[in-house]
Amino acid sequence: MKTGTNMLFLDVDTAVISNPMAELVGDADLEGQIDEFHLIVAKNQHKCPQLCGGAFFLKANHRSILFLDRVEKALAEEMEGVVDDQQAINHVIHNYEVARILNRYQKGKEVPYGGFPEDPEDDRLTVRFVPIERFMNGHIWGTSVSTTLGTNTKSGMTMVFTQKGFEGEFEPALMHLNGIVSKESTMKRFGWWWLQDDLRCSLS
């Protein structure tokens, strides 16, 4: 962050299906994957979900540096409920005195969690959650998604939500296999293990 370099952080169990940078809106300091176990929470714009520490983009600026300092402090001081980096990230972004959520709204009103900027000098970290169907997590993929191979799509597969009320086909930009036990065999089965020269998955 101090060198002015933006960061796209991906855990090693994340498969890039199409350019994840194309999914970013660009108006937030931190844009990342939703880390929820239930589709109804991940899709609900009036619930503020957990952010996944395994797939996120962080813009290089002073707010991001403050954010990382706060994450480090939460870990160093062993704050209540904070035992790893992901819990520390969420400890910070759900403190609305230091962070604002841009695309999750308080129930009954279109006011984002953390509110609107209080003044032009508001230096709170801004956070945007990437839609679950674009940055898919393994928990929801394993319980609420049907995946079909060999379809006539760019990635060679089609995903469909199986939960009532969330119908519709989609193709994620990345697939994070958090919560999936057999990661290597799963990646090989769906063509996510081997990479092309441009580092995309072989089926992309």
C-alpha positions in Angstrom: 0.0 0.0 0.0 2.8 2.4 0.9 4.4 1.9 -2.6 1.2 3.0 -4.3 0.5 -0.5 -5.6 -3.1 -1.8 -5.5 -3.5 -5.4 -4.4 -5.7 -8.3 -5.6 -5.4 -11.0 -2.9 -6.5 -14.5 -3.7 -6.1 -17.6 -1.6 -4.4 -20.6 -3.3 -7.7 -22.4 -3.5 -9.2 -19.8 -5.7 -9.8 -20.4 -9.4 -9.8 -17.5 -11.8 -12.5 -18.2 -14.5 -12.6 -14.7 -16.1 -10.9 -11.4 -15.3 -11.8 -10.7 -11.6 -10.7 -7.0 -12.1 -13.6 -6.5 -14.5 -16.0 -7.2 -11.6 -14.8 -4.3 -9.5 -16.8 -1.0 -9.5 -13.8 1.0 -8.5 -15.6 3.3 -6.1 -14.4 1.6 -2.9 -11.1 1.1 -1.0 -11.9 -2.5 -0.4 -14.0 -4.8 -2.7 -14.3 -8.4 -1.8 -16.0 -11.7 -1.7 -19.0 -12.4 0.5 -18.2 -15.1 3.1 -21.6 -16.4 4.2 -22.9 -20.0 4.5 -26.5 -19.1 3.4 -27.5 -17.8 0.0 -30.4 -15.8 1.5 -27.9 -13.7 3.5 -25.4 -13.4 0.7 -28.1 -12.0 -1.6 -29.9 -9.8 0.9 -29.1 -6.1 0.4 -30.4 -5.4 3.9 -28.0 -7.6 5.8 -24.3 -6.7 6.2 -22.4 -10.0 5.6 -18.9 -11.2 6.5 -16.2 -10.4 4.0 -13.9 -13.3 2.9 -10.2 -12.8 3.6 -9.5 -15.1 0.7 -10.6 -13.0 -2.3 -10.5 -9.2 -2.2 -9.1 -6.1 -3.9 -7.5 -3.3 -1.8 -6.8 0.1 -3.3 -3.5 1.8 -2.3 -4.3 4.9 -0.3 -4.1 6.3 3.3 -7.4 4.8 4.2 -6.2 1.3 3.3 -3.0 1.7 5.3 -5.1 2.7 8.3 -7.3 -0.3 7.7 -4.3 -2.7 7.7 -3.0 -1.0 10.8 -6.3 -1.7 12.5 -6.4 -5.3 11.4 -2.9 -5.8 12.7 -3.8 -4.2 16.0 -6.9 -6.4 16.4 -4.7 -9.5 16.0 -1.9 -8.2 18.2 -4.2 -7.3 21.0 -6.2 -10.5 20.7 -9.5 -8.6 20.7 -12.6 -10.6 21.5 -13.7 -12.8 18.7 -10.6 -12.2 16.7 -8.3 -15.2 16.2 -7.3 -15.0 12.5 -6.9 -12.5 9.7 -10.4 -12.9 8.4 -12.0 -12.2 11.7 -9.8 -9.2 12.2 -10.8 -7.8 8.8 -14.5 -8.1 9.7 -13.9 -6.7 13.1 -12.7 -3.5 11.4 -15.1 -3.2 8.5 -18.2 -3.7 10.8 -17.0 -0.8 13.0 -18.9 2.0 11.3 -16.8 4.6 13.0 -13.9 3.6 10.8 -15.6 2.0 7.8 -18.6 2.4 5.5 -20.4 -0.2 3.4 -21.4 1.1 0.0 -23.9 -1.5 -1.2 -25.6 -2.9 1.9 -28.4 -0.9 3.4 -30.1 -0.6 6.7 -33.5 -2.3 6.7 -36.4 0.0 5.9 -34.3 2.8 4.5 -31.8 3.2 1.7 -29.0 4.3 4.0 -25.8 2.3 3.7 -24.4 0.6 6.8 -22.1 3.3 8.3 -24.2 6.0 6.6 -23.2 8.5 4.0 -20.0 10.6 4.2 -20.4 13.1 7.0 -18.1 15.6 5.3 -15.6 15.9 2.5 -12.8 14.9 4.9 -14.5 11.6 5.9 -11.6 9.2 5.9 -13.4 6.0 6.8 -12.6 3.0 4.7 -15.2 2.3 2.0 -16.2 -1.3 1.4 -18.1 -2.9 -1.5 -19.2 -6.5 -1.5 -18.9 -8.2 -4.9 -22.1 -10.1 -5.8 -22.0 -13.8 -4.8 -22.7 -15.0 -8.3 -19.5 -13.2 -9.5 -17.1 -14.0 -6.7 -18.5 -17.4 -5.6 -17.6 -19.0 -2.3 -17.3 -22.7 -1.6 -19.9 -22.8 1.2 -22.7 -21.5 -1.0 -21.5 -23.4 -4.1 -21.7 -26.6 -2.1 -25.2 -26.1 -0.8 -27.1 -23.9 -3.1 -25.6 -24.2 -6.6 -25.9 -26.8 -9.3 -22.9 -26.9 -11.8 -23.1 -28.5 -15.2 -20.1 -29.1 -17.4 -19.9 -29.2 -21.2 -22.4 -26.4 -21.8 -22.0 -24.0 -24.6 -20.6 -21.1 -22.6 -17.3 -19.3 -22.4 -16.1 -21.2 -19.4 -17.5 -24.6 -20.4 -19.9 -24.7 -17.5 -23.1 -23.3 -16.2 -24.1 -22.7 -12.6 -27.7 -22.4 -11.4 -28.9 -21.5 -7.9 -31.0 -24.4 -6.5 -32.7 -22.4 -3.7 -36.2 -21.3 -4.4 -36.5 -17.6 -5.2 -33.0 -17.4 -6.6 -33.4 -19.0 -10.0 -31.2 -18.1 -13.0 -28.0 -19.3 -14.7 -24.7 -17.5 -14.1 -21.0 -17.9 -14.6 -18.7 -16.6 -11.8 -15.5 -14.7 -12.5 -13.8 -16.6 -9.7 -14.5 -19.6 -7.6 -13.1 -19.8 -4.1 -13.2 -23.3 -2.7 -13.3 -22.4 1.0 -15.2 -25.0 2.8 -14.6 -27.7 0.1 -12.6 -30.6 1.5 -11.2 -32.2 -1.7 -9.9 -29.0 -3.2 -7.4 -30.5 -5.7 -9.7 -33.2 -7.1 -12.6 -30.7 -7.3 -10.4 -28.2 -9.2 -9.3 -31.0 -11.6 -12.9 -32.2 -12.2 -14.1 -28.7 -13.2 -11.0 -27.8 -15.2 -9.8 -25.2 -12.6 -6.5 -26.9 -11.8 -4.5 -26.3 -15.0 -3.7 -22.8 -16.3 -3.3 -21.3 -19.7 -0.3 -19.0 -20.5 -2.3 -16.0 -19.4 -3.0 -17.7 -16.0 -6.7 -18.2 -16.7 -8.3 -21.6 -16.0 -8.0 -24.1 -19.0 -11.7 -24.0 -19.6 -12.0 -20.2 -19.8 
